[in-house]
Amino acid sequence: MTKIIFQTTDGARYDIDAPNGTTAMENAVKNDVPGIEAECGGACACATCHVYVDEAWRETVGEPEPMEEDMLDFAYEPQPNSRLSCQIKVRPELDGLVLYVPEEQA
Ligand code: FES
């Protein structure tokens, strides 16, 4: 298990023990984190699982693949630290990862 933290704009914090090998999105949905809609179910085709990666974690999380990068253009207010949470695979080195849920999804 790896701890992933989702923070919403109203200040609520969701600490989730996420199984390695799952995606950050799957864990958000399973734990009812508000604001992660994930309409396409993780196919990198909707951008409604958009999150901002805490600056301290950007390097460890890594950069988006080209397909994800294209999809991020459709996200609500994309920033340099934007990622699609369905493309973030949970792994031990992400223990303590903080992800911010945007105010709204595209
Ligand atoms: Fe659709 Fe992530 S769930 S892009």
Backbone and ligand atoms as CSV (ligand in chain L), in Angstrom:
chain,resi,resn,atom,element,x,y,z
A,1,MET,N,N,0.835,-1.200,0.000
A,1,MET,CA,C,0.000,0.000,0.000
A,1,MET,C,C,0.880,1.263,0.000
A,2,THR,N,N,0.377,2.263,-0.640
A,2,THR,CA,C,1.076,3.537,-0.743
A,2,THR,C,C,0.080,4.634,-0.397
A,3,LYS,N,N,0.505,5.552,0.448
A,3,LYS,CA,C,-0.430,6.617,0.843
A,3,LYS,C,C,-0.476,7.716,-0.223
A,4,ILE,N,N,-1.689,7.988,-0.680
A,4,ILE,CA,C,-1.912,9.072,-1.646
A,4,ILE,C,C,-2.895,10.046,-0.994
A,5,ILE,N,N,-2.579,11.318,-1.079
A,5,ILE,CA,C,-3.427,12.329,-0.446
A,5,ILE,C,C,-4.062,13.216,-1.516
A,6,PHE,N,N,-5.381,13.283,-1.493
A,6,PHE,CA,C,-6.115,14.194,-2.373
A,6,PHE,C,C,-6.600,15.355,-1.533
A,7,GLN,N,N,-6.373,16.541,-2.048
A,7,GLN,CA,C,-6.810,17.753,-1.361
A,7,GLN,C,C,-7.786,18.487,-2.280
A,8,THR,N,N,-8.969,18.801,-1.749
A,8,THR,CA,C,-9.957,19.492,-2.589
A,8,THR,C,C,-9.928,20.992,-2.291
A,9,THR,N,N,-10.576,21.769,-3.149
A,9,THR,CA,C,-10.481,23.231,-3.020
A,9,THR,C,C,-11.169,23.749,-1.763
A,10,ASP,N,N,-12.085,22.959,-1.185
A,10,ASP,CA,C,-12.719,23.415,0.057
A,10,ASP,C,C,-11.885,23.052,1.289
A,11,GLY,N,N,-10.678,22.563,1.057
A,11,GLY,CA,C,-9.763,22.285,2.160
A,11,GLY,C,C,-9.859,20.876,2.710
A,12,ALA,N,N,-10.786,20.075,2.188
A,12,ALA,CA,C,-10.893,18.689,2.676
A,12,ALA,C,C,-9.707,17.873,2.160
A,13,ARG,N,N,-9.295,16.934,3.014
A,13,ARG,CA,C,-8.128,16.119,2.686
A,13,ARG,C,C,-8.525,14.653,2.786
A,14,TYR,N,N,-8.157,13.900,1.781
A,14,TYR,CA,C,-8.486,12.477,1.731
A,14,TYR,C,C,-7.184,11.688,1.715
A,15,ASP,N,N,-6.891,11.012,2.803
A,15,ASP,CA,C,-5.694,10.163,2.884
A,15,ASP,C,C,-6.109,8.746,2.515
A,16,ILE,N,N,-5.542,8.234,1.471
A,16,ILE,CA,C,-5.964,6.931,0.957
A,16,ILE,C,C,-4.780,5.965,0.942
A,17,ASP,N,N,-5.006,4.765,1.459
A,17,ASP,CA,C,-4.009,3.707,1.322
A,17,ASP,C,C,-4.293,3.000,0.009
A,18,ALA,N,N,-3.481,3.279,-0.974
A,18,ALA,CA,C,-3.752,2.805,-2.329
A,18,ALA,C,C,-2.890,1.586,-2.655
A,19,PRO,N,N,-3.520,0.555,-3.210
A,19,PRO,CA,C,-2.730,-0.612,-3.608
A,19,PRO,C,C,-1.775,-0.257,-4.757
A,20,ASN,N,N,-0.553,-0.732,-4.680
A,20,ASN,CA,C,0.399,-0.488,-5.765
A,20,ASN,C,C,-0.104,-1.162,-7.040
A,21,GLY,N,N,0.119,-0.487,-8.151
A,21,GLY,CA,C,-0.318,-1.035,-9.429
A,21,GLY,C,C,-1.670,-0.505,-9.875
A,22,THR,N,N,-2.417,0.088,-8.939
A,22,THR,CA,C,-3.673,0.739,-9.332
A,22,THR,C,C,-3.322,2.161,-9.785
A,23,THR,N,N,-4.341,2.921,-10.190
A,23,THR,CA,C,-4.060,4.309,-10.562
A,23,THR,C,C,-4.606,5.240,-9.487
A,24,ALA,N,N,-4.052,6.439,-9.452
A,24,ALA,CA,C,-4.530,7.437,-8.486
A,24,ALA,C,C,-6.022,7.674,-8.698
A,25,MET,N,N,-6.459,7.735,-9.957
A,25,MET,CA,C,-7.884,7.952,-10.264
A,25,MET,C,C,-8.748,6.854,-9.659
A,26,GLU,N,N,-8.369,5.605,-9.848
A,26,GLU,CA,C,-9.184,4.490,-9.333
A,26,GLU,C,C,-9.393,4.632,-7.829
A,27,ASN,N,N,-8.368,5.056,-7.141
A,27,ASN,CA,C,-8.467,5.193,-5.689
A,27,ASN,C,C,-9.323,6.386,-5.283
A,28,ALA,N,N,-9.264,7.447,-6.067
A,28,ALA,CA,C,-10.110,8.614,-5.795
A,28,ALA,C,C,-11.576,8.228,-5.950
A,29,VAL,N,N,-11.904,7.533,-7.021
A,29,VAL,CA,C,-13.289,7.142,-7.291
A,29,VAL,C,C,-13.784,6.191,-6.195
A,30,LYS,N,N,-12.961,5.209,-5.881
A,30,LYS,CA,C,-13.344,4.209,-4.883
A,30,LYS,C,C,-13.594,4.842,-3.507
A,31,ASN,N,N,-12.885,5.914,-3.225
A,31,ASN,CA,C,-13.008,6.571,-1.918
A,31,ASN,C,C,-13.859,7.838,-1.965
A,32,ASP,N,N,-14.613,7.981,-3.051
A,32,ASP,CA,C,-15.553,9.107,-3.184
A,32,ASP,C,C,-14.899,10.479,-3.012
A,33,VAL,N,N,-13.727,10.644,-3.588
A,33,VAL,CA,C,-13.127,11.978,-3.567
A,33,VAL,C,C,-13.929,12.859,-4.530
A,34,PRO,N,N,-14.526,13.948,-4.037
A,34,PRO,CA,C,-15.328,14.774,-4.933
A,34,PRO,C,C,-14.458,15.477,-5.970
A,35,GLY,N,N,-15.003,15.614,-7.180
A,35,GLY,CA,C,-14.291,16.362,-8.212
A,35,GLY,C,C,-13.472,15.507,-9.149
A,36,ILE,N,N,-13.372,14.228,-8.880
A,36,ILE,CA,C,-12.703,13.335,-9.833
A,36,ILE,C,C,-13.808,12.544,-10.531
A,37,GLU,N,N,-14.144,12.979,-11.741
A,37,GLU,CA,C,-15.291,12.389,-12.426
A,37,GLU,C,C,-14.927,11.150,-13.226
A,38,ALA,N,N,-13.780,11.187,-13.861
A,38,ALA,CA,C,-13.252,10.019,-14.584
A,38,ALA,C,C,-14.276,9.395,-15.529
A,39,GLU,N,N,-14.835,10.234,-16.364
A,39,GLU,CA,C,-15.916,9.801,-17.263
A,39,GLU,C,C,-15.520,8.669,-18.205
A,40,CYS,N,N,-14.290,8.646,-18.642
A,40,CYS,CA,C,-13.906,7.609,-19.622
A,40,CYS,C,C,-13.400,6.345,-18.942
A,41,GLY,N,N,-13.371,6.341,-17.631
A,41,GLY,CA,C,-12.981,5.129,-16.913
A,41,GLY,C,C,-11.493,4.824,-16.944
A,42,GLY,N,N,-10.703,5.808,-17.303
A,42,GLY,CA,C,-9.250,5.606,-17.236
A,42,GLY,C,C,-8.583,5.392,-18.584
A,43,ALA,N,N,-9.300,5.702,-19.651
A,43,ALA,CA,C,-8.754,5.467,-20.995
A,43,ALA,C,C,-7.966,6.659,-21.547
A,44,CYS,N,N,-7.721,7.654,-20.721
A,44,CYS,CA,C,-6.999,8.852,-21.152
A,44,CYS,C,C,-7.751,9.558,-22.285
A,45,ALA,N,N,-9.054,9.606,-22.160
A,45,ALA,CA,C,-9.868,10.151,-23.240
A,45,ALA,C,C,-10.898,11.169,-22.780
A,46,CYS,N,N,-10.803,11.680,-21.536
A,46,CYS,CA,C,-11.833,12.625,-21.115
A,46,CYS,C,C,-11.287,13.835,-20.349
A,47,ALA,N,N,-10.171,13.693,-19.687
A,47,ALA,CA,C,-9.565,14.789,-18.901
A,47,ALA,C,C,-10.398,15.214,-17.700
A,48,THR,N,N,-11.358,14.376,-17.267
A,48,THR,CA,C,-12.139,14.742,-16.081
A,48,THR,C,C,-11.589,14.069,-14.812
A,49,CYS,N,N,-10.369,13.602,-14.903
A,49,CYS,CA,C,-9.685,13.067,-13.712
A,49,CYS,C,C,-8.460,13.929,-13.419
A,50,HIS,N,N,-8.513,15.151,-13.955
A,50,HIS,CA,C,-7.397,16.097,-13.869
A,50,HIS,C,C,-7.035,16.433,-12.418
A,51,VAL,N,N,-5.750,16.454,-12.120
A,51,VAL,CA,C,-5.258,16.879,-10.806
A,51,VAL,C,C,-4.001,17.737,-10.995
A,52,TYR,N,N,-3.699,18.505,-9.962
A,52,TYR,CA,C,-2.430,19.232,-9.910
A,52,TYR,C,C,-1.518,18.494,-8.939
A,53,VAL,N,N,-0.320,18.196,-9.385
A,53,VAL,CA,C,0.635,17.475,-8.548
A,53,VAL,C,C,1.374,18.481,-7.668
A,54,ASP,N,N,1.436,18.199,-6.378
A,54,ASP,CA,C,2.189,19.060,-5.465
A,54,ASP,C,C,3.611,19.240,-6.014
A,55,GLU,N,N,4.086,20.492,-5.980
A,55,GLU,CA,C,5.397,20.799,-6.576
A,55,GLU,C,C,6.502,19.870,-6.079
A,56,ALA,N,N,6.464,19.537,-4.802
A,56,ALA,CA,C,7.519,18.701,-4.217
A,56,ALA,C,C,7.541,17.298,-4.836
A,57,TRP,N,N,6.448,16.928,-5.491
A,57,TRP,CA,C,6.317,15.560,-6.033
A,57,TRP,C,C,6.439,15.485,-7.545
A,58,ARG,N,N,6.558,16.616,-8.186
A,58,ARG,CA,C,6.498,16.616,-9.655
A,58,ARG,C,C,7.548,15.722,-10.302
A,59,GLU,N,N,8.765,15.822,-9.805
A,59,GLU,CA,C,9.855,15.045,-10.412
A,59,GLU,C,C,9.635,13.543,-10.231
A,60,THR,N,N,9.211,13.155,-9.023
A,60,THR,CA,C,9.009,11.726,-8.744
A,60,THR,C,C,7.843,11.176,-9.555
A,61,VAL,N,N,6.790,11.950,-9.657
A,61,VAL,CA,C,5.625,11.500,-10.435
A,61,VAL,C,C,5.990,11.395,-11.910
A,62,GLY,N,N,6.749,12.359,-12.394
A,62,GLY,CA,C,7.188,12.343,-13.782
A,62,GLY,C,C,6.278,13.152,-14.692
A,63,GLU,N,N,6.718,13.253,-15.933
A,63,GLU,CA,C,5.998,14.050,-16.927
A,63,GLU,C,C,4.970,13.189,-17.661
A,64,PRO,N,N,3.909,13.817,-18.178
A,64,PRO,CA,C,2.915,13.048,-18.939
A,64,PRO,C,C,3.464,12.526,-20.273
A,65,GLU,N,N,2.949,11.395,-20.703
A,65,GLU,CA,C,3.253,10.872,-22.038
A,65,GLU,C,C,2.554,11.789,-23.056
A,66,PRO,N,N,3.007,11.759,-24.330
A,66,PRO,CA,C,2.417,12.660,-25.341
A,66,PRO,C,C,0.893,12.580,-25.428
A,67,MET,N,N,0.338,11.363,-25.340
A,67,MET,CA,C,-1.121,11.223,-25.450
A,67,MET,C,C,-1.832,11.941,-24.298
A,68,GLU,N,N,-1.282,11.796,-23.109
A,68,GLU,CA,C,-1.860,12.474,-21.941
A,68,GLU,C,C,-1.704,13.986,-22.084
A,69,GLU,N,N,-0.552,14.384,-22.567
A,69,GLU,CA,C,-0.289,15.810,-22.753
A,69,GLU,C,C,-1.337,16.435,-23.692
A,70,ASP,N,N,-1.658,15.734,-24.776
A,70,ASP,CA,C,-2.673,16.228,-25.713
A,70,ASP,C,C,-4.024,16.357,-25.018
A,71,MET,N,N,-4.347,15.367,-24.210
A,71,MET,CA,C,-5.639,15.341,-23.523
A,71,MET,C,C,-5.718,16.464,-22.485
A,72,LEU,N,N,-4.597,16.798,-21.892
A,72,LEU,CA,C,-4.574,17.845,-20.861
A,72,LEU,C,C,-4.980,19.207,-21.433
A,73,ASP,N,N,-4.855,19.362,-22.753
A,73,ASP,CA,C,-5.302,20.616,-23.374
A,73,ASP,C,C,-6.800,20.829,-23.164
A,74,PHE,N,N,-7.520,19.745,-22.946
A,74,PHE,CA,C,-8.968,19.830,-22.747
A,74,PHE,C,C,-9.343,19.957,-21.269
A,75,ALA,N,N,-8.379,19.914,-20.399
A,75,ALA,CA,C,-8.648,19.991,-18.964
A,75,ALA,C,C,-8.975,21.430,-18.573
A,76,TYR,N,N,-9.638,21.564,-17.425
A,76,TYR,CA,C,-9.959,22.879,-16.880
A,76,TYR,C,C,-8.687,23.512,-16.323
A,77,GLU,N,N,-8.332,24.672,-16.867
A,77,GLU,CA,C,-7.159,25.426,-16.410
A,77,GLU,C,C,-5.918,24.574,-16.172
A,78,PRO,N,N,-5.394,23.958,-17.220
A,78,PRO,CA,C,-4.176,23.158,-17.048
A,78,PRO,C,C,-2.974,24.024,-16.636
A,79,GLN,N,N,-2.147,23.465,-15.803
A,79,GLN,CA,C,-0.939,24.149,-15.318
A,79,GLN,C,C,0.258,23.234,-15.615
A,80,PRO,N,N,1.470,23.750,-15.454
A,80,PRO,CA,C,2.637,22.890,-15.706
A,80,PRO,C,C,2.655,21.631,-14.826
A,81,ASN,N,N,2.014,21.688,-13.669
A,81,ASN,CA,C,1.991,20.512,-12.780
A,81,ASN,C,C,0.717,19.676,-12.952
A,82,SER,N,N,0.001,19.881,-14.039
A,82,SER,CA,C,-1.219,19.102,-14.290
A,82,SER,C,C,-0.886,17.676,-14.720
A,83,ARG,N,N,-1.687,16.739,-14.257
A,83,ARG,CA,C,-1.618,15.346,-14.735
A,83,ARG,C,C,-3.042,14.808,-14.751
A,84,LEU,N,N,-3.228,13.763,-15.528
A,84,LEU,CA,C,-4.485,13.021,-15.466
A,84,LEU,C,C,-4.251,11.899,-14.464
A,85,SER,N,N,-5.106,11.868,-13.434
A,85,SER,CA,C,-4.832,10.924,-12.344
A,85,SER,C,C,-4.978,9.465,-12.776
A,86,CYS,N,N,-5.661,9.215,-13.911
A,86,CYS,CA,C,-5.751,7.823,-14.387
A,86,CYS,C,C,-4.444,7.362,-14.998
A,87,GLN,N,N,-3.529,8.289,-15.209
A,87,GLN,CA,C,-2.244,7.924,-15.806
A,87,GLN,C,C,-1.127,7.910,-14.758
A,88,ILE,N,N,-1.489,8.118,-13.494
A,88,ILE,CA,C,-0.490,8.041,-12.416
A,88,ILE,C,C,-0.620,6.678,-11.755
A,89,LYS,N,N,0.354,5.839,-11.996
A,89,LYS,CA,C,0.349,4.496,-11.408
A,89,LYS,C,C,0.900,4.562,-9.981
A,90,VAL,N,N,0.165,3.979,-9.050
A,90,VAL,CA,C,0.598,3.968,-7.658
A,90,VAL,C,C,1.794,3.025,-7.520
A,91,ARG,N,N,2.842,3.529,-6.903
A,91,ARG,CA,C,4.047,2.735,-6.674
A,91,ARG,C,C,4.693,3.195,-5.374
A,92,PRO,N,N,5.515,2.359,-4.758
A,92,PRO,CA,C,6.022,2.677,-3.417
A,92,PRO,C,C,6.710,4.039,-3.303
A,93,GLU,N,N,7.430,4.469,-4.337
A,93,GLU,CA,C,8.147,5.757,-4.208
A,93,GLU,C,C,7.205,6.958,-4.186
A,94,LEU,N,N,5.911,6.730,-4.413
A,94,LEU,CA,C,4.938,7.839,-4.345
A,94,LEU,C,C,4.287,7.938,-2.966
A,95,ASP,N,N,4.811,7.244,-1.989
A,95,ASP,CA,C,4.206,7.249,-0.651
A,95,ASP,C,C,4.176,8.667,-0.071
A,96,GLY,N,N,2.978,9.178,0.187
A,96,GLY,CA,C,2.827,10.536,0.717
A,96,GLY,C,C,2.487,11.549,-0.362
A,97,LEU,N,N,2.327,11.086,-1.594
A,97,LEU,CA,C,2.022,11.975,-2.726
A,97,LEU,C,C,0.785,12.836,-2.446
A,98,VAL,N,N,0.907,14.131,-2.751
A,98,VAL,CA,C,-0.217,15.049,-2.576
A,98,VAL,C,C,-0.693,15.506,-3.958
A,99,LEU,N,N,-1.989,15.313,-4.198
A,99,LEU,CA,C,-2.618,15.727,-5.453
A,99,LEU,C,C,-3.750,16.690,-5.132
A,100,TYR,N,N,-3.813,17.783,-5.861
A,100,TYR,CA,C,-4.871,18.778,-5.643
A,100,TYR,C,C,-5.938,18.616,-6.718
A,101,VAL,N,N,-7.180,18.533,-6.278
A,101,VAL,CA,C,-8.298,18.411,-7.206
A,101,VAL,C,C,-8.664,19.821,-7.669
A,102,PRO,N,N,-8.778,20.051,-8.981
A,102,PRO,CA,C,-9.128,21.393,-9.451
A,102,PRO,C,C,-10.542,21.795,-9.040
A,103,GLU,N,N,-10.792,23.092,-9.143
A,103,GLU,CA,C,-12.099,23.632,-8.755
A,103,GLU,C,C,-13.232,22.973,-9.548
A,104,GLU,N,N,-12.960,22.701,-10.823
A,104,GLU,CA,C,-13.946,21.966,-11.621
A,104,GLU,C,C,-13.224,21.178,-12.693
A,105,GLN,N,N,-13.960,20.258,-13.334
A,105,GLN,CA,C,-13.388,19.486,-14.425
A,105,GLN,C,C,-13.910,20.034,-15.738
A,106,ALA,N,N,-13.234,19.720,-16.808
A,106,ALA,CA,C,-13.621,20.256,-18.128
A,106,ALA,C,C,-15.022,19.776,-18.511
L,1,FES,FE1,FE,-10.697,9.863,-18.467
L,1,FES,FE2,FE,-8.542,9.892,-16.901
L,1,FES,S1,S,-10.428,9.014,-16.514
L,1,FES,S2,S,-8.759,10.739,-18.865
